[in-house]
């Protein structure tokens, strides 16, 4: 979905809109899934990266600008634990018990009129 909002900076408000968000690349060089006896599943993703392209525009009382942007996030690490439950009356249910995510580098390229 598009992101629209405003932030107050110094002497005025900045209105922004981010649209046309597309994930253009995902790399998962290290991923593993393991069973946790009696409790569930552990998912570990290491050193992943993600590239996102989008349109942006901002407006303040002094100026407005718009353009395209590319965001590259690298050195992403995720550890997630899922619990599984099953009773005799229905299918197995899976729920997220815990999740930890860190990222190392974020590179943002803005192309606009200014």
For each residue, the residues with C-beta under 8 A, 3 or more apart:
1: 21
2: 17 18 19 20 21
3: 16 17 18 19 21
4: 16 17 18
5: 15 16
6: 13 14 15 16
7: 13 14 16
8: 12 13 14
9: 12 13 14
10:
11:
12: 8 9 60 61 62
13: 6 7 8 9 60 61
14: 6 7 8 9 58 59 60
15: 5 6 58 59 60
16: 3 4 5 6 7 56 57 58 59
17: 2 3 4 56 57 58
18: 2 3 4 21 54 55 56 69
19: 2 3 54 55 56
20: 2 53 54 55
21: 1 2 3 18 52 53 54
22: 52 53 54
23: 26 50 51 52
24: 51 52 53
25: 49 50 51
26: 23 48 49 50 51
27: 48 49 50
28: 31 45 48
29: 46 47 48
30: 44 45 46 47 48
31: 28 43 44 45 46 48
32: 43 44
33: 41 42 43 44
34: 41 42 44
35: 40 41 42
36: 39 40 41 42 81
37:
38:
39: 36 81 83 84
40: 35 36 81 82 83 84 94 97
41: 33 34 35 36 81 82 84 94
42: 33 34 35 36 79 80 81 82
43: 31 32 33 78 79 80 81 82
44: 30 31 32 33 34 78 79
45: 28 30 31 48 76 77 78 79
46: 29 30 31 77
47: 29 30 74 75 76 77
48: 26 27 28 29 30 31 45 74 76 77 78
49: 25 26 27 72 73 74 75 76
50: 23 25 26 27 72 73 74 76
51: 23 24 25 26 70 71 72 73
52: 21 22 23 24 70 71 72 73
53: 20 21 22 24 68 69 70
54: 18 19 20 21 22 68 69 71
55: 18 19 20 66 67 68 69
56: 16 17 18 19 66 67 68 69 110 112
57: 16 17 64 65 66 67
58: 14 15 16 17 64 65 66
59: 14 15 16 63 64
60: 12 13 14 15 63 64
61: 12 13
62: 12
63: 59 60 114
64: 57 58 59 60
65: 57 58 112 113 114
66: 55 56 57 58 112 113
67: 55 56 57 110 111 112 113
68: 53 54 55 56 111 112
69: 18 53 54 55 56 108 109 110 111
70: 51 52 53 108 109
71: 51 52 54 106 107 108 109
72: 49 50 51 52 105 106 107
73: 49 50 51 52 76 103 105 106
74: 47 48 49 50 103 104 105 106 107
75: 47 49 103 104 105
76: 45 47 48 49 50 73 101 102 103 104
77: 45 46 47 48 101 102 103
78: 43 44 45 48 99 100 101
79: 42 43 44 45 98 99 100
80: 42 43 96 98 99 100
81: 36 39 40 41 42 43 96 97 98 99
82: 40 41 42 43 94 95 96 97
83: 39 40 94 95 97
84: 39 40 41 92 93 94
85: 92 93 95
86: 90 91 92 93
87: 90
88:
89:
90: 86 87 93
91: 86
92: 84 85 86
93: 84 85 86 90
94: 40 41 82 83 84
95: 82 83 85
96: 80 81 82 99
97: 40 81 82 83
98: 79 80 81
99: 78 79 80 81 96
100: 78 79 80
101: 76 77 78
102: 76 77
103: 73 74 75 76 77 106
104: 74 75 76
105: 72 73 74 75
106: 71 72 73 74 103
107: 71 72 74
108: 69 70 71
109: 69 70 71
110: 56 67 69
111: 67 68 69
112: 56 65 66 67 68
113: 65 66 67
114: 63 65
